Amino acid sequence: MHIGAYIAERIIETYENPTGTSTVHLARHESSGESAFVTVFQPKENARATQWVTRLQQIQALEHPAIVQMIAGGKLSDGAYYTASRAYSPVLKPEGRLKLHSVVKLSMQISAALDYAHEHGLVHGNLNRQHIVIISEGHAGIRGFEIADASADISYDVRGLARLVHRALTGHELQSVDVDQRVPPAVADVLRAALTSGSGYVTAGEFHAALEDAASQFMVMDAVRTAEQKTEAQARRRAERVARGDAMPSPPSRRGSRLLILLLLIAVLAVGGAAIALFTRGRSDSTIPTAAVLPTLEASATQPPTEVPAILPSETMIATASPTAVPTEEAALAPTVAPTETPAAAAVLPTEPASATPIPPTETATEPPTIAPTETPLPTNTPEPPTATITLTFTATSQGLVTATSLPSLTPSSTPVTPTITPTFTITPLPTITSAVPPTPIFPTLSVAETLTNPCVSMVGDSVTAGTGVYEVPLMGYAFVQAAPMAQVVEEAFARVGMGNIKGINRGSPNTGISTSNHPSYFATPQYAALLEDHCRYTVIMPWINDITPAQSPDAAAVRHAAVIGDLVTTIVANNPFGRVVVLNYYTPVVSQFAANSWAAGFNPTGISLYNAAIANSCQSGALSTFRQVTCLNIHELFADMGDSHVIRYTTRDELNSIIIEPVRADMQQFLDVYFRDNPGGAVLGDGVHLSPRGKQRLAEYLVTALSALPPLEGVSVNPTG
């Protein structure tokens, strides 16, 4: 059975709800052979189809390392819709169980993903064993958001997570609040509270916090009991030897016994690794569990591991299968994980760890499949009522589901200033960067027109401009960090050369694009609206990193990106005809593997060359060459002598703390705290895309030099009547 470009092999699950029927198939791509889960949705009526498409657009916008992305989709000839995601192995085998510390780590990842989805208005609603999958070694994720019941609310997911924890601990599903008697009492109380209406937890994070506390009580007290039992066993053996008359050394002192217990306790706590660090909250009302415990929950006091264990023990996972294997229950097809490289001597982490939860999956990127010709394009959301011709199509990309959109409407503000000249200016050729440190700038001579602008520089772009960055935390996940935006660094650079009156204004908006639909549109952001009112002397446009990994062919995408930059400049000039606009091109990054496997897949020499060529063509003979106000600057080789120090790479805790200007999100801060607590001399790995403090400094100095050296803006007439 063909479903778009996929060949369905068998049905995995089916869901019926008021909106229609969703059927999940195990399938493979007809040309690449890549395995996938393909969900087919048969709406009960046209309005329901609109609801489903809207939900898919919401899912598309999610960016969380523990949420599986969709890679393709479309409308079928029979009116049904489909979407595809890569096939990953489930965390739990049909009868599999996990140890308590692994369950808590699993809960940490899943609860963070659920809370993130809830904050963005999405509920999973059908959380079960089959939907919790291994995205990469030691890291889990959630799939199946597209099949949720529209009536589900957050409480469904909190209860689903509680049932999942019970299933992971016991090996069987929980149908009521009858928690297995072998579950430690404190943990059982948390599960009952989540499953009982009216007395549970508001968020998945609250449930996880309670689970941490309960688990810490059990693990600590169990370790104490184990140590005491070991001491008592030794005493019994000693007494038996004495009774037999065997020669033996003097018995240890009472103090020695206590010391032995303490040492054994410390050893046992090492079993939990990073999990124990999360659990040590110090509750004064803790009680000692008295119920029998599951064999898989026992902590060993004799052989603690020397390293923090993987978040999900490998013996409890389904083994990786070949792409053509047919699973016996559900798809057990894990992505191929790149081998871990040798860690640096001073940092306890691999160079490009494949084990970290990928922002997308870490498998080797494959050529996006071509959507079958029977599919029709997806319309943007409109307020009009649905009709019988509603259509849907998605384009495959390494980032997930992508919806085709048209060029944004670049409408000037309500009171634009209309230029009084016909631009015929030929753009200054792209300069070649030869100096590592720009010379002291020459104070600019301004034309009469330029004196009518505000003494400021607006920095326009995405997360590179805004100063955010992504760091991989070994064996934990990812942390998004807000550092100084480029505008702040440029302002400081102006001040150092005696031009403190030039203020930097940050108009960068993370997680946006301008020419592809990989991300929300920059033109819908408050930063863009404010930009049109800035009327700054200088506006600097940095091209969007997010748009260099497009859904369509890079050649066409590069031309489109340059064209939209031209439209953006046209609007800026219409609103600020006396300001200078500076357009930059793409610099050379040192992309870390986790970013290269995902949202920065196109930020490579080939992509950079195509996009820079398109920008250069526009600057030299295209739209950007028609404005006197526009200058194009070539920064491609600006950092050539800096190795990888111009981008964020290996970063210690002190270095990271020195650049953070806004609090890190709580769940991500937890990753950092746990990792650095266990590895005080370690380092986290930056994405290799966003600029480091040194990189920002170099670019800021270059911009100040270039802007200060611009000749007066002649040929722009000023209307004396205002």
VOGU-3710 file (C-alpha; in Angstrom, 3 decimals, decimal comma):
1> mhigayiaer> 0,000/0,000/0,000  1,453/3,374/-1,046  1,037/6,396/1,223  2,579/9,300/-0,627  6,230/8,389/-1,121  6,051/5,606/1,492  5,156/1,916/1,269  3,126/0,810/4,293  4,130/-2,554/5,741  1,713/-2,978/8,625
11> iietyenptg> -0,529/-1,079/11,041  0,984/-0,172/14,423  -1,988/1,493/16,130  -5,389/3,017/15,373  -7,252/5,791/17,204  -10,864/6,875/16,845  -11,979/10,240/18,182  -14,624/12,870/17,367  -12,474/14,446/14,641  -11,809/11,258/12,684
21> tstvhlarhe> -9,685/8,118/12,558  -5,881/8,083/12,819  -4,003/4,968/11,717  -0,265/4,619/12,300  1,668/2,409/9,874  5,204/1,083/9,905  6,450/2,059/6,444  9,555/2,608/4,373  10,406/5,267/1,819  10,035/3,914/-1,690
31> ssgesafvtv> 13,410/5,196/-2,912  15,668/5,585/0,137  14,274/2,601/2,065  14,295/4,691/5,251  11,882/3,347/7,869  9,189/5,636/9,182  5,976/5,788/11,149  3,283/7,132/8,825  0,032/8,406/10,342  -3,014/8,561/8,062
41> fqpkenarat> -5,882/10,765/9,210  -9,366/10,288/7,775  -11,435/13,293/8,887  -15,126/12,879/9,610  -15,852/16,175/7,908  -13,989/18,982/6,227  -13,899/21,196/9,290  -12,134/18,408/11,167  -9,482/18,308/8,457  -8,818/21,985/9,086
51> qwvtrlqqiq> -8,394/21,286/12,798  -5,899/18,521/12,069  -3,883/20,693/9,684  -3,823/23,487/12,257  -2,562/21,068/14,898  0,212/19,876/12,587  1,305/23,465/12,091  1,491/23,867/15,869  3,520/20,658/16,178  5,829/21,880/13,433
61> alehpaivqm> 6,711/24,936/15,511  7,823/22,828/18,512  11,573/22,756/19,064  12,434/20,430/21,915  15,123/17,727/21,983  12,679/15,169/23,399  9,902/15,674/20,837  10,132/13,671/17,605  9,820/15,849/14,508  7,735/15,037/11,450
71> iaggklsdga> 9,643/14,805/8,173  6,990/14,634/5,443  3,285/14,666/4,789  0,534/15,494/2,343  -2,983/14,890/1,115  -3,888/11,602/-0,527  -6,121/11,097/-3,545  -8,952/9,707/-1,376  -9,120/12,880/0,718  -7,184/11,526/3,682
81> yytasraysp> -4,095/13,242/5,034  -0,823/11,770/6,200  2,355/12,716/7,993  5,589/10,772/8,526  8,246/10,688/11,223  11,384/8,578/11,512  10,966/5,156/13,121  12,689/4,905/16,497  12,831/1,973/18,916  10,599/2,142/21,995
91> vlkpegrlkl> 12,378/2,615/25,295  10,551/-0,315/26,901  10,314/-3,851/25,562  6,898/-5,508/25,826  7,865/-6,957/29,220  10,834/-4,694/29,941  11,540/-2,796/33,155  13,970/-0,094/34,263  15,727/0,532/37,549  14,478/3,376/39,671
101> hsvvklsmqi> 17,262/5,845/38,912  16,758/5,274/35,165  13,006/5,762/35,492  13,568/9,086/37,234  15,924/10,223/34,477  13,375/9,151/31,884  10,687/11,101/33,735  12,948/14,178/33,768  13,223/14,194/29,972  9,596/13,347/29,224
111> saaldyaheh> 8,137/15,769/31,783  10,247/18,617/30,387  9,029/17,845/26,857  5,399/17,653/27,984  5,560/20,955/29,873  7,171/22,578/26,837  4,360/21,313/24,583  1,719/22,414/27,093  3,222/25,907/27,212  2,734/26,008/23,438
121> glvhgnlnrq> -0,881/24,890/23,624  -0,417/21,224/22,695  -1,462/18,132/24,653  -0,374/14,627/23,642  -3,406/12,878/25,132  -2,403/9,297/24,249  0,872/8,819/26,096  1,843/5,143/26,377  4,808/2,806/26,064  4,852/2,851/22,258
131> hiviisegha> 5,143/6,651/22,146  8,300/6,876/24,281  11,207/6,110/21,979  15,008/6,134/21,931  16,097/9,181/19,937  19,767/8,527/20,610  21,838/6,469/23,005  20,652/7,175/26,534  18,024/9,718/25,517  14,297/9,372/25,048
141> girgfeiada> 11,673/11,334/23,184  7,927/11,501/22,577  6,265/10,741/19,263  2,603/10,782/18,258  1,428/14,320/19,048  -0,543/14,260/15,795  -2,938/11,554/17,042  -4,183/13,294/20,191  -7,848/13,538/21,064  -8,901/17,170/20,686
151> sadisydvrg> -10,787/16,953/24,008  -7,680/15,970/25,994  -6,223/18,393/28,535  -2,969/18,598/30,492  -4,227/16,195/33,174  -4,331/13,446/30,518  -0,578/13,784/30,031  0,220/13,944/33,752  -1,747/10,745/34,323  -0,163/9,211/31,229
161> larlvhralt> 3,306/9,963/32,595  2,394/8,388/35,942  1,156/5,241/34,190  4,343/5,196/32,126  6,484/5,347/35,296  4,515/2,458/36,785  4,898/0,490/33,549  8,664/1,105/33,507  9,078/-0,001/37,127  6,852/-3,077/37,078
171> ghelqsvdvd> 6,699/-4,312/33,493  2,910/-4,184/33,285  0,288/-1,547/32,564  -1,645/0,140/35,326  -5,385/0,140/34,652  -6,545/1,864/37,871  -4,951/3,400/40,972  -4,052/-0,093/42,204  -0,289/0,479/42,307  1,847/-2,674/42,423
181> qrvppavadv> 2,660/-3,504/46,063  6,327/-3,959/45,222  6,664/-0,267/44,332  8,259/1,677/47,228  5,493/3,334/49,287  6,719/6,905/48,757  6,827/6,387/44,981  3,437/4,650/45,059  1,938/7,663/46,849  3,171/9,964/44,086
191> lraaltsgsg> 1,645/7,715/41,419  -1,706/7,571/43,212  -1,758/11,339/43,605  -1,225/11,763/39,858  -3,864/9,173/38,967  -6,565/10,326/41,409  -8,799/13,104/40,155  -8,632/16,284/42,197  -5,473/15,507/44,172  -2,813/15,286/41,509
201> yvtagefhaa> -0,257/17,627/39,988  -0,918/20,652/37,770  2,082/20,084/35,497  4,260/17,185/34,446  7,175/18,998/36,077  5,392/18,985/39,437  4,847/15,250/39,136  8,500/14,717/38,289  9,672/16,818/41,261  7,543/14,712/43,617
211> ledaasqfmv> 8,869/11,533/42,013  12,450/12,749/42,571  11,807/13,345/46,250  10,160/9,972/46,723  12,907/8,153/44,840  15,614/9,879/46,862  13,997/8,745/50,114  13,862/5,158/48,940  17,376/5,031/47,480  19,065/6,612/50,492
221> mdavrtaeqk> 17,208/4,548/53,070  17,629/1,379/51,017  21,362/2,040/50,896  21,439/2,403/54,684  19,517/-0,861/55,128  21,826/-2,652/52,703  24,903/-1,445/54,581  23,387/-2,451/57,937  22,460/-5,877/56,594  26,013/-6,351/55,299
231> teaqarrrae> 27,444/-5,428/58,699  25,032/-7,793/60,474  25,912/-10,618/58,076  29,611/-10,087/58,768  28,929/-10,169/62,533  27,000/-13,448/62,185  29,810/-15,038/60,176  32,328/-13,871/62,784  30,239/-15,358/65,601  29,972/-18,642/63,733
241> rvargdamps> 33,753/-18,767/63,318  34,265/-18,058/66,993  31,853/-20,877/67,852  33,857/-23,208/65,618  37,103/-22,073/67,240  38,520/-20,609/64,018  41,360/-18,112/64,423  40,317/-14,660/63,373  41,394/-11,058/63,881  39,929/-8,903/66,598
251> ppsrrgsrll> 36,442/-7,640/65,754  36,252/-4,119/64,432  35,305/-1,347/66,807  31,798/0,114/66,858  33,294/3,206/65,292  34,783/1,066/62,536  31,374/-0,474/61,819  29,800/2,924/61,509  32,598/4,011/59,175  32,035/0,905/57,053
261> illlliavla> 28,338/1,721/56,800  29,151/5,279/55,785  31,599/4,167/53,090  29,131/1,633/51,727  26,423/4,290/51,661  28,647/6,615/49,649  29,422/3,811/47,218  25,756/3,016/46,767  24,897/6,640/46,066  27,357/6,545/43,170
271> vggaaialft> 25,051/4,057/41,437  22,549/6,826/40,911  25,168/9,145/39,459  23,635/12,344/38,271  20,184/11,218/39,412  21,215/11,322/43,074  22,470/14,849/42,621  18,992/15,740/41,441  17,328/14,000/44,324  19,176/15,518/47,320
281> rgrsdstipt> 16,511/17,971/48,350  16,813/17,194/52,094  13,272/16,542/53,269  12,822/16,427/57,055  9,633/14,344/56,958  11,108/11,357/55,158  9,984/7,912/56,215  11,545/4,510/55,722  9,671/2,360/53,185  8,758/-1,022/54,609
291> aavlptleas> 7,275/-2,830/51,603  9,208/-5,384/49,585  10,903/-3,948/46,528  11,130/-5,005/42,932  14,328/-6,870/42,049  15,052/-4,281/39,358  14,912/-1,462/41,891  17,625/-2,769/44,206  20,728/-0,672/44,701  24,004/-2,545/44,954
301> atqpptevpa> 26,460/-1,495/47,642  29,288/-3,679/46,466  29,977/-2,711/42,848  29,115/0,928/42,204  29,909/2,085/38,680  32,888/4,373/38,238  31,031/6,626/35,826  27,547/8,051/35,653  25,419/5,345/33,993  23,588/5,984/30,760
311> ilpsetmiat> 20,173/7,438/31,365  18,512/4,265/30,120  20,476/1,038/30,760  21,286/-0,645/27,500  20,150/-4,035/28,716  16,601/-2,709/29,010  16,455/-1,270/25,518  15,444/-2,864/22,268  18,499/-3,556/20,166  19,004/-1,587/16,978
321> asptavptee> 17,567/-3,380/13,961  18,460/-3,074/10,323  16,263/-0,737/8,240  14,564/-3,683/6,539  13,755/-5,691/9,655  10,064/-6,052/10,527  9,501/-5,712/14,300  7,414/-8,305/16,085  5,325/-5,809/18,016  6,219/-2,289/17,010
331> aalaptvapt> 9,023/-0,762/15,003  12,312/-1,439/16,778  14,340/0,586/14,365  16,775/2,889/16,089  18,806/5,430/14,141  22,415/4,721/13,410  24,402/6,573/16,049  27,815/7,883/15,219  30,570/6,377/17,383  31,651/8,477/20,301
341> etpaaaavlp> 34,971/10,149/19,756  37,824/10,162/22,259  37,162/12,787/24,925  39,566/15,606/25,495  41,882/15,165/28,454  40,544/18,127/30,374  36,862/17,677/29,599  34,692/14,752/30,558  32,724/14,607/27,333  33,151/13,372/23,776
351> tepasatpip> 34,099/15,739/21,019  30,781/15,352/19,240  28,659/13,165/21,543  26,085/11,115/19,703  24,463/10,264/23,006  23,012/13,670/23,711  19,367/14,264/23,050  19,421/15,764/19,569  17,571/18,964/18,864  16,492/16,792/16,042
361> ptetateppt> 17,568/13,140/15,706  21,268/12,353/15,364  21,020/9,857/12,582  22,834/10,527/9,342  20,783/12,923/7,278  19,212/11,446/4,190  18,084/13,095/1,010  14,553/14,415/1,599  12,006/12,241/-0,161  10,000/13,703/-2,990
371> iaptetplpt> 6,314/14,072/-2,200  4,084/12,161/-4,569  2,582/14,264/-7,374  -0,948/13,497/-6,181  -0,403/15,841/-3,231  -1,447/19,454/-3,299  0,043/22,475/-1,501  -0,971/23,381/2,009  -2,771/26,723/2,282  -1,831/29,049/5,081
381> ntpepptati> -4,312/29,333/7,933  -7,086/31,686/6,914  -10,255/32,785/8,713  -12,448/31,589/5,846  -14,565/28,478/6,525  -13,169/25,216/5,130  -14,254/24,049/1,721  -14,177/20,749/-0,053  -10,887/21,671/-1,700  -8,790/21,990/1,450
391> tltftatsqg> -5,312/20,660/0,654  -2,147/19,816/2,496  1,470/19,168/1,636  4,686/19,007/3,569  8,253/18,989/2,387  10,813/16,769/4,079  13,715/18,421/5,834  16,197/17,477/8,498  14,375/19,854/10,819  11,011/18,192/10,453
401> lvtatslpsl> 7,689/19,283/9,014  7,808/22,313/6,764  4,809/24,121/5,343  5,244/26,119/2,164  4,442/29,800/2,585  4,461/32,798/0,311  6,741/35,796/0,573  5,796/38,052/3,493  4,047/41,287/2,760  6,520/44,035/3,492
411> tpsstpvtpt> 4,092/46,862/3,985  5,655/50,134/5,210  4,461/51,639/8,454  1,361/53,799/8,444  3,349/57,006/7,967  6,355/56,121/5,806  8,776/58,724/4,544  8,915/58,447/0,774  12,370/58,853/-0,820  12,617/61,797/-3,196
421> itptftitpl> 15,232/60,245/-5,482  15,324/57,529/-8,073  18,123/55,210/-6,915  20,720/54,457/-9,561  23,641/53,790/-7,261  26,039/50,913/-8,005  26,985/49,070/-4,846  30,500/49,198/-3,483  32,338/45,933/-4,300  32,535/43,411/-1,474
431> ptitsavppt> 35,748/44,170/0,436  38,433/41,594/1,134  39,314/41,260/4,802  43,052/41,276/5,366  43,528/42,686/8,852  42,902/40,598/11,953  42,194/43,734/14,005  40,420/46,603/12,228  42,233/49,952/12,346  41,040/52,823/14,499
441> pifptlsvae> 37,915/54,139/12,782  37,739/57,467/11,060  34,966/59,627/12,453  32,380/59,878/9,696  31,438/62,999/7,852  27,656/63,062/7,610  25,502/64,513/4,901  22,618/66,804/5,784  20,259/63,895/5,155  22,058/61,613/7,589
451> tltnpcvsmv> 21,842/64,162/10,404  18,077/63,696/10,310  18,418/60,096/11,519  18,687/58,880/15,094  22,250/58,188/16,357  21,847/54,444/16,628  22,487/51,164/14,834  19,721/48,555/14,474  21,064/44,989/14,300  18,665/42,770/12,338
461> gdsvtagtgv> 18,642/38,952/12,056  17,856/35,784/13,969  19,468/34,148/17,013  23,015/34,999/15,850  22,104/38,686/16,005  20,110/38,248/19,206  23,025/36,518/20,960  21,479/33,164/21,860  23,306/29,842/21,580  22,767/26,121/22,057
471> yevplmgyaf> 25,022/23,968/24,251  25,106/20,186/24,411  25,242/18,931/28,006  26,801/15,429/27,972  24,405/12,638/28,945  21,743/15,205/29,847  20,330/17,220/26,952  20,619/20,770/25,678  20,718/24,251/27,160  19,687/27,420/25,338
481> vqaapmaqvv> 21,690/30,373/26,597  21,072/34,081/26,130  24,345/35,997/25,868  25,015/39,591/24,841  23,276/40,541/21,571  25,392/41,938/18,757  23,811/45,364/19,244  25,284/45,649/22,739  28,753/44,649/21,573  28,597/47,101/18,638
491> eeafarvgmg> 27,513/49,917/20,965  30,465/49,193/23,246  32,822/49,168/20,250  31,553/52,590/19,150  32,085/53,922/22,682  35,696/52,717/22,737  36,531/54,953/19,761  34,865/58,014/21,216  31,455/57,612/19,558  29,433/56,858/22,668
501> nikginrgsp> 26,428/58,655/21,243  25,767/55,718/18,852  23,429/53,309/20,612  22,931/49,690/19,633  19,372/48,413/19,218  18,740/44,665/19,135  16,247/43,774/16,417  17,301/40,135/16,216  14,604/37,530/16,788  15,643/33,938/17,603
511> ntgistsnhp> 13,844/31,007/15,998  12,719/32,981/12,952  13,328/32,995/9,217  12,431/35,281/6,331  12,474/33,101/3,222  11,605/29,551/4,340  8,930/28,149/6,609  11,350/26,132/8,732  10,681/28,669/11,459  8,119/31,372/12,254
521> syfatpqyaa> 8,396/34,474/10,093  10,518/37,388/11,251  7,959/39,680/9,630  5,382/38,683/12,251  7,601/39,625/15,214  7,527/42,743/17,408  11,218/43,220/16,560  10,339/43,804/12,908  7,509/46,193/13,738  9,831/48,185/16,013
531> lledhcrytv> 12,595/48,204/13,389  10,406/50,226/11,022  10,109/52,917/13,689  13,797/53,069/14,684  14,970/55,501/11,963  18,559/54,723/12,913  21,606/56,111/11,156  22,690/52,542/10,476  20,749/49,312/10,004  22,879/46,142/9,799
541> impwinditp> 21,256/43,010/8,369  22,777/39,630/9,156  21,393/36,808/6,963  19,250/34,207/8,720  21,018/30,998/9,749  17,639/29,283/9,959  16,985/29,858/6,244  20,197/28,194/5,073  18,707/24,733/5,769  15,702/24,942/3,441
551> aqspdaaavr> 13,090/22,463/2,302  13,565/23,193/-1,388  16,786/22,935/-3,394  19,588/25,113/-1,957  20,087/26,878/-5,294  16,519/28,142/-5,451  16,402/28,798/-1,707  19,538/30,947/-1,880  18,073/33,137/-4,628  14,829/33,446/-2,686
561> haavigdlvt> 16,657/34,440/0,496  18,543/37,198/-1,309  15,288/38,373/-2,898  13,519/38,608/0,473  16,476/40,531/1,909  15,952/42,916/-1,009  12,267/43,262/-0,093  13,217/43,864/3,538  15,684/46,575/2,546  13,054/48,198/0,299
571> tivannpfgr> 10,713/48,519/3,272  13,442/49,800/5,585  14,495/52,469/3,078  10,875/53,514/2,504  10,502/54,090/6,244  13,976/55,539/6,826  15,267/57,053/3,557  18,172/58,906/5,178  19,624/55,930/7,061  22,401/53,663/5,832
581> vvvlnyytpv> 21,628/49,956/5,384  24,502/47,473/5,607  23,955/43,913/4,372  26,347/41,199/5,549  26,836/37,720/4,134  27,453/34,395/5,913  30,671/33,843/7,855  32,475/30,502/8,100  31,314/28,460/11,130  32,760/25,361/12,823
591> vsqfaanswa> 29,469/23,520/13,206  29,307/20,917/15,993  27,965/17,530/14,991  24,698/17,773/16,908  23,855/21,013/15,089  25,094/19,726/11,714  22,731/16,781/12,089  19,772/19,067/12,584  18,898/22,742/12,279  22,332/23,720/10,892
601> agfnptgisl> 22,532/20,922/8,317  22,753/23,451/5,489  25,327/25,682/7,175  28,176/24,055/5,287  30,653/25,236/2,621  28,289/24,379/-0,240  25,299/26,136/1,285  27,328/29,160/2,346  28,810/29,488/-1,136  25,374/29,402/-2,787
611> ynaaianscq> 23,794/31,903/-0,409  26,758/34,274/-0,445  26,805/34,219/-4,238  23,105/35,103/-4,346  23,616/37,976/-1,904  26,634/39,216/-3,905  24,633/39,149/-7,144  21,893/41,216/-5,545  24,480/43,653/-4,186  26,312/44,051/-7,499
621> sgalstfrqv> 23,544/44,021/-10,093  20,268/43,133/-8,398  17,786/44,763/-6,050  20,340/45,810/-3,443  22,426/47,658/-6,038  19,636/50,161/-6,734  19,834/51,983/-3,405  22,383/54,659/-2,567  21,736/53,876/1,085  22,900/50,255/0,843
631> tclnihelfa> 26,399/48,921/1,413  27,286/45,223/1,283  30,142/43,907/3,403  31,871/40,550/2,963  32,544/38,930/6,357  33,008/35,394/5,038  36,715/35,331/5,882  36,620/37,806/8,768  37,429/35,084/11,300  39,878/33,082/9,162
641> dmgdshviry> 42,770/33,478/11,617  40,754/32,581/14,732  40,419/28,807/14,360  37,143/27,963/16,079  37,362/30,638/18,770  34,927/32,943/16,933  32,021/30,566/17,597  30,764/28,885/20,762  32,508/25,536/21,277  33,832/23,869/24,438
651> ttrdelnsii> 32,835/26,055/27,373  33,560/25,605/31,074  31,125/26,493/33,814  32,910/29,746/34,668  33,059/30,745/31,000  29,380/29,979/30,549  28,347/31,893/33,663  30,360/34,900/32,499  28,354/35,291/29,278  24,791/34,520/30,428
661> iepvradmqq> 22,689/37,679/30,711  19,263/36,090/31,290  18,281/33,097/33,455  18,421/29,759/31,667  15,135/27,866/31,507  14,670/25,797/34,676  14,866/22,333/33,122  17,950/23,259/31,118  19,600/24,878/34,130  19,044/21,581/35,901
671> fldvyfrdnp> 21,000/19,807/33,152  23,889/22,239/33,623  23,839/22,074/37,419  23,895/18,293/37,504  26,598/17,968/34,870  28,959/20,533/36,401  28,316/19,191/39,891  29,506/15,778/38,758  32,184/17,184/36,408  33,514/20,399/37,985
681> ggavlgdgvh> 36,371/20,534/35,484  34,255/19,563/32,498  32,917/21,562/29,594  29,733/21,722/27,548  29,856/21,861/23,762  28,519/24,909/21,932  26,834/24,532/18,547  29,738/26,045/16,579  27,261/28,320/14,778  26,589/31,241/17,101
691> lsprgkqrla> 29,328/33,767/17,715  31,434/33,620/20,863  32,379/36,767/22,799  35,623/36,919/20,770  33,715/36,493/17,528  31,241/39,213/18,427  34,089/41,508/19,393  35,861/40,968/16,067  32,683/41,590/14,068  31,776/44,672/16,130
701> eylvtalsal> 35,198/46,247/15,610  35,010/45,575/11,897  31,533/47,104/11,644  32,545/50,228/13,540  35,498/50,666/11,198  33,389/50,084/8,093  30,491/52,291/9,163  32,761/55,119/10,256  34,559/55,041/6,904  31,414/55,344/4,785
711> pplegvsvnp> 31,403/58,517/2,671  28,595/61,042/3,187  25,291/59,893/1,731  25,010/62,246/-1,236  22,217/62,437/-3,761  19,371/61,969/-1,273  17,391/65,196/-1,284  15,777/66,489/1,884  12,323/67,983/1,687  12,735/71,393/3,395
721> tg> 9,083/71,414/4,393  9,574/68,197/6,343
//
